[in-house]
Amino acid sequence: MSSFLTMSTVEDVVRDLVERLAQVARVVAPPVLRIALALPFFKSGLTKWDGFLSLSPAASYLFEDEFKLHIFGHAYDFPFPAKFAYFDGIAEIVLPVLLILGFATRFSALALLVMTGVIQLVVPEGWANFHLPWAALAVALMGLGPSKLSLDHLAASLCQPRVVPGGGRQ
């Protein structure tokens, strides 16, 4: 028997290593993506509040006077700016928390993708440095799901019917 590895053995080792890396990545990547997407929104959300459910005057001012929707070369005021400011402040706190916990992950990622689209309309020059990476993170989470390290996975496992010995369900 030869004392060196054959080419097929090397291929098998590499294939096994790649599969093991993929298994780890399927578990680890989604929580990292969730954190990466959640942090900028959460940090922004913290600046919107002056206490529990008390929107800061600065947040209201931004939506009333500063933020404009840039659509087809024209700038438009936000409709109902006070409501948008309040909704934005809540969403920027609640959605990142849900993402970090891995609860309603795909829906939270979708909501943050929609918010990113609106932010793109407000700050069109931010697409390359901020909006494109945020959108990519959101789409990746929508595709990959939350992984086993999430409340979504725990809830799904608790809702699965249990099979008891003898073939019946519990």
Buried (B, 14 or more C-beta within 10 A) or exposed (E): EEEEEEEEEEEEEEEEEEEEEEEEEEEEBBBEBBBBBBEBBBEBBEEBBEEEEEBBEEBBEBBBEEBBEBEEEEEEEBEEBEEBBBEBBBBBBBBBBBBBBBBBBBEBBBBBBEBBEBBBBBBEEBBEEBBEBBBBBBEBBBEBBBBBBBBBBBEEEEEEEEEEEEEEEE
